Amino acid sequence: MALTKEEFLEVIKEIREVIASDECAECSCPNIRCELHGDCYNCVRVYRHFGHHVPRCLQFVLDKKMANISQAMEKEMEKRPLTPNEYYDYLNSVMPKKDI
């Protein structure tokens, strides 16, 4: 769904307020010995170049998105296990299927 001009203006206004504030100004990456620590622009460039996973400082964003996707998928992120054959044997012995 496309934004209206007014909604777009509000988004840009919020972005400018965040940039003007000190919010998220410090590098939050736990790998403080990395030579790119604090140089977020180049860190992201390197991750994009090599096609690596999201930088550690941004993984919480990905985690939130994956949680939302998981919830939308009824929390079934992994394949359901096959029903064991003995369950079907038990089903057929207790409650055999009748022709419908």
Secondary structure, DSSP 8 states (H G I E B T S, - for coil): ----HHHHHHHHHHHHHHHHSSTT-S---S-TTSTTTT-HHHHHHHHHHHT----GGGHHHHHHHHHHHHHHTTT--S------HHHHHHHHHHS-----
